[in-house]
Amino acid sequence: THNDVDLPTSTRILMDLIMRIQTINDVRISKALAIIVLNILERRKMEFEEPVVVLTRHLAKIYQNERNWEKAAALLAALPMSYPDRPESVDSSLETYLKIVRLYLTAKNIDMASFFVLKASVLQSLTKNETLQIFYRFCYCRLLDFHKKFGKAAEKYYELSHDPCMEDERTKCLNLSMVCTYLASIGESRSRMLAILSRDKRCPSLKSYSVLKEMTSERIIRLSELDSTEGLLELHQQGESPGGHGWTILERAIIEHNIDVASKFYSNITFIGLGGLLDITPDQAEMVAGQMISEGTLSGCIDQIDSIVLFQ
């Protein structure tokens, strides 16, 4: 990169060097050399954009293989993204943004993943590449899921489960749609998804179909009956529900489902009776019912004097 050497010659020499670095079998040496060369090129990275991009992608791939997701994502995020009116440039930039999103999601860095989905959203409307459009939609679904917007995620996953471009991933999307429906808050959106899934001929073959049958039949579900969901919930879906009491997100969703079912068969019920029906304490029954009423997902009121829930 000496100033006496013209730019085309320097670029050609650099690209030859990078090709050799990429073909080194010892990953540690390849990684070390990539870091050294990128540091040298730091001050002239605008002049040597192509070599910097190629070498950065190579280093990012090494970090990805090392499961250092955030480092790989940060490297790709630092690349210059120029997308004039050239479809290939738009597609290349969009593909890079979506890869960054996937890496940040894998690293559970939801804020950074959301930031790059927003950037990708501008480009996805410009591309005619169906594969990239589908990948964007899947990344958007994943973000809704990670943000615990389970009702919306269930709808979007279900749409993807019918898309021919998803090929072998359609069953996975259907499973994700079903799980997110179980986790969603009580309401019209959840009821609609339960009805749609119950009519889908693909669902009976899925592991957690028994839970779907219980929900659509408006039956009380015991927490001990949730074994069919074992192995289906992802880590972020297994967390503790807000509000404490040690319930998982799924357990809380099932308790709310059971209270909703009880409201269809009882005009009123004591806290003790509701707790016994749901296998929880009377205080827990009062607390959950009260929260559902205040959030508008349950019609009724709490009579604390007589310790009764009045359903409307």
C-alpha positions in Angstrom: 0.0 0.0 0.0 3.0 2.3 -0.5 2.0 5.6 -2.1 4.5 5.1 -4.9 2.5 2.1 -6.2 -0.6 3.0 -8.2 -4.0 2.0 -6.8 -5.0 -0.7 -9.4 -1.6 -2.4 -8.9 -1.9 -2.2 -5.1 -5.5 -3.5 -5.2 -4.4 -6.5 -7.4 -1.6 -7.3 -5.0 -3.9 -7.1 -2.0 -6.5 -9.3 -3.6 -3.8 -11.9 -4.4 -2.6 -11.7 -0.7 -6.2 -12.1 0.6 -6.9 -15.1 -1.6 -3.8 -16.7 -0.1 -5.0 -15.9 3.4 -8.4 -17.4 2.7 -6.8 -20.7 1.6 -4.6 -21.2 4.7 -5.7 -24.4 6.4 -4.7 -23.3 9.9 -7.6 -21.1 10.9 -5.6 -19.4 13.7 -2.9 -18.2 11.2 -5.6 -17.2 8.7 -7.4 -15.2 11.4 -4.3 -13.5 12.7 -3.2 -12.4 9.2 -6.6 -11.1 8.4 -6.6 -9.0 11.5 -3.1 -7.6 10.8 -4.0 -6.7 7.2 -7.3 -5.1 8.1 -5.5 -3.0 10.8 -2.9 -1.9 8.2 -5.7 -1.0 5.7 -7.8 0.9 8.3 -6.6 4.4 7.2 -7.1 3.6 3.5 -10.2 1.5 3.7 -12.1 3.8 1.4 -9.4 3.4 -1.3 -9.2 -0.3 -0.9 -12.9 -1.0 -0.4 -13.1 -4.3 -2.3 -10.1 -6.0 -0.5 -11.4 -4.7 2.9 -14.9 -6.1 2.2 -13.6 -9.5 1.1 -11.2 -9.8 4.0 -13.8 -8.6 6.5 -16.3 -11.2 5.3 -13.6 -13.9 5.6 -12.8 -12.8 9.2 -16.5 -12.6 10.1 -17.0 -16.2 8.9 -14.1 -17.3 11.1 -15.7 -15.6 14.1 -19.1 -17.2 13.2 -17.5 -20.6 13.1 -16.1 -19.9 16.5 -19.6 -19.1 17.7 -18.5 -15.5 18.4 -21.8 -14.2 16.9 -21.6 -10.6 18.1 -18.0 -10.1 16.9 -19.0 -11.5 13.5 -22.1 -9.3 13.3 -20.1 -6.2 14.4 -17.5 -6.8 11.6 -20.2 -7.1 8.9 -22.1 -4.1 10.3 -18.9 -1.9 9.8 -18.9 -2.7 6.1 -19.8 0.2 3.7 -23.3 -0.3 2.4 -23.8 1.4 -0.9 -26.9 0.6 -2.9 -27.5 2.8 -5.9 -30.0 1.9 -8.6 -28.4 -1.5 -9.2 -30.5 -4.6 -8.2 -27.3 -6.6 -7.5 -26.1 -3.9 -5.0 -29.5 -3.8 -3.3 -29.5 -7.6 -3.0 -26.0 -7.7 -1.7 -26.6 -5.1 1.0 -29.9 -6.7 2.0 -28.3 -10.1 2.3 -25.6 -8.7 4.5 -28.1 -6.9 6.8 -30.2 -10.0 7.2 -27.1 -12.0 8.0 -26.2 -9.4 10.7 -29.8 -9.8 12.1 -29.5 -13.6 12.2 -26.1 -13.3 14.0 -27.4 -10.8 16.6 -30.5 -13.0 17.2 -28.3 -16.0 17.7 -26.3 -13.9 20.2 -29.7 -12.8 21.9 -28.9 -9.2 21.2 -32.4 -8.2 20.3 -31.8 -4.4 20.3 -29.1 -4.7 17.6 -31.1 -7.2 15.6 -34.1 -4.9 15.7 -31.9 -2.0 14.5 -30.7 -3.9 11.5 -34.1 -5.3 10.6 -35.2 -1.7 10.4 -32.4 -1.0 7.9 -33.3 -4.1 6.0 -36.9 -3.1 5.7 -35.9 -0.2 3.4 -34.2 -2.5 1.0 -36.7 -5.5 1.1 -39.2 -3.3 -0.7 -36.7 -2.6 -3.5 -35.6 -6.2 -4.2 -37.2 -8.6 -6.6 -35.3 -11.5 -5.0 -38.0 -13.7 -3.5 -35.5 -15.7 -1.4 -34.3 -12.5 0.3 -37.9 -11.3 0.8 -38.8 -14.6 2.5 -35.7 -14.4 4.6 -36.6 -10.9 5.7 -40.1 -12.0 6.6 -38.7 -14.8 8.7 -36.3 -12.5 10.5 -39.2 -10.2 11.2 -41.1 -13.1 12.7 -38.2 -14.1 14.9 -38.0 -10.5 16.2 -41.7 -10.5 17.1 -41.2 -13.8 18.8 -38.1 -12.6 20.8 -40.0 -9.4 21.8 -42.7 -11.7 23.2 -45.3 -10.4 20.7 -46.5 -13.9 20.4 -50.0 -13.2 18.9 -48.5 -11.3 15.9 -45.6 -13.8 15.6 -48.1 -16.7 15.4 -49.9 -15.0 12.5 -46.7 -14.3 10.5 -45.2 -17.7 11.1 -48.4 -19.3 9.9 -48.3 -17.2 6.7 -44.7 -18.5 6.1 -45.8 -22.1 6.7 -47.8 -21.9 3.5 -45.1 -20.2 1.3 -43.6 -22.6 -1.2 -40.3 -20.8 -1.0 -39.9 -22.0 2.6 -39.6 -25.7 1.4 -38.5 -27.8 4.3 -38.9 -24.9 6.8 -42.7 -24.9 6.4 -43.2 -27.5 9.2 -40.9 -25.6 11.5 -42.9 -22.4 10.8 -46.2 -24.2 11.6 -44.7 -25.5 14.8 -43.6 -22.0 15.8 -47.0 -20.6 14.9 -48.7 -23.2 17.2 -46.3 -22.6 20.1 -46.6 -18.8 19.8 -50.4 -19.2 19.8 -50.2 -21.1 23.1 -48.1 -18.3 24.6 -50.2 -15.4 23.3 -52.5 -13.4 25.5 -56.2 -14.1 25.6 -58.0 -12.2 22.9 -59.5 -12.2 19.4 -56.2 -12.7 17.7 -55.4 -15.8 19.7 -58.9 -17.2 19.2 -58.7 -16.7 15.5 -55.3 -18.5 15.3 -56.7 -21.4 17.4 -59.6 -21.7 15.0 -57.2 -21.6 11.9 -54.8 -24.1 13.4 -57.6 -26.5 14.4 -58.8 -26.6 10.8 -55.3 -27.1 9.3 -54.9 -30.8 8.3 -51.1 -30.6 8.9 -51.5 -29.9 12.6 -52.5 -33.4 14.0 -49.1 -34.7 13.1 -47.4 -32.1 15.3 -46.1 -33.0 18.8 -48.1 -30.4 20.7 -51.4 -31.0 18.9 -53.0 -32.4 22.1 -52.7 -28.9 23.7 -54.4 -27.3 20.7 -57.3 -29.8 21.0 -57.8 -28.9 24.6 -57.7 -25.2 24.0 -60.1 -25.3 21.0 -62.5 -27.6 23.0 -62.5 -24.9 25.8 -61.3 -27.4 28.4 -59.4 -26.8 31.6 -55.7 -27.8 31.0 -53.7 -29.1 33.9 -50.1 -27.8 34.0 -49.0 -31.5 34.3 -50.4 -32.0 30.8 -47.8 -29.8 29.1 -45.3 -32.6 28.5 -46.2 -32.5 24.8 -44.5 -29.1 24.5 -41.2 -30.3 26.0 -38.4 -29.6 23.6 -40.5 -27.2 21.5 -40.1 -24.1 23.5 -37.0 -22.0 22.7 -34.9 -20.5 25.5 -36.5 -17.0 25.3 -40.0 -18.7 25.4 -39.1 -20.7 28.6 -38.4 -17.6 30.7 -40.3 -16.6 33.8 -43.6 -14.8 33.3 -43.7 -11.1 34.4 -45.3 -10.8 37.8 -43.3 -13.4 39.6 -44.9 -16.5 41.3 -42.3 -18.7 39.5 -44.6 -19.4 36.6 -43.1 -19.8 33.1 -44.6 -17.8 30.2 -46.4 -21.0 29.1 -47.7 -21.8 32.5 -49.1 -18.3 32.9 -50.7 -18.5 29.5 -52.4 -21.8 30.4 -53.7 -20.3 33.7 -55.2 -17.4 31.8 -56.7 -19.8 29.3 -58.2 -21.8 32.2 -59.7 -18.7 33.8 -61.2 -17.7 30.4 -62.7 -21.2 30.1 -64.1 -20.9 33.7 -65.8 -17.6 32.8 -67.8 -19.4 30.2 -69.3 -21.9 32.6 -69.6 -19.9 35.8 -71.3 -16.6 36.5 -69.2 -16.2 39.7 -66.8 -18.3 41.7 -64.9 -17.9 44.9 -61.1 -17.3 45.0 -60.8 -20.7 46.8 -63.0 -22.4 44.1 -61.1 -20.8 41.2 -57.7 -21.7 42.8 -58.8 -25.3 43.3 -60.0 -25.5 39.7 -56.7 -24.2 38.4 -54.3 -25.9 40.9 -53.1 -22.6 42.2 -53.6 -20.7 45.5 -56.7 -18.5 46.1 -54.4 -15.4 46.2 -52.9 -16.3 42.9 -56.3 -16.9 41.4 -57.4 -13.4 42.6 -54.3 -11.8 41.3 -54.4 -13.3 37.8 -58.1 -12.7 37.4 -57.7 -9.1 38.5 -54.9 -8.5 36.1 -56.9 -10.0 33.2 -59.9 -7.8 34.0 -57.7 -4.7 34.2 -56.1 -5.5 30.9 -59.5 -6.1 29.2 -58.9 -9.8 28.4 -61.6 -10.9 30.9 -65.0 -9.4 31.4 -66.0 -9.2 35.1 -65.0 -7.7 38.4 -63.5 -8.7 41.7 -65.5 -8.6 45.0 -62.8 -8.6 47.6 -65.3 -8.4 50.5 -66.9 -11.8 49.6 -63.7 -13.1 47.9 -65.5 -13.7 44.6 -64.8 -13.2 40.9 -67.9 -12.1 39.1 -67.9 -12.9 35.4 -69.9 -10.9 32.8 
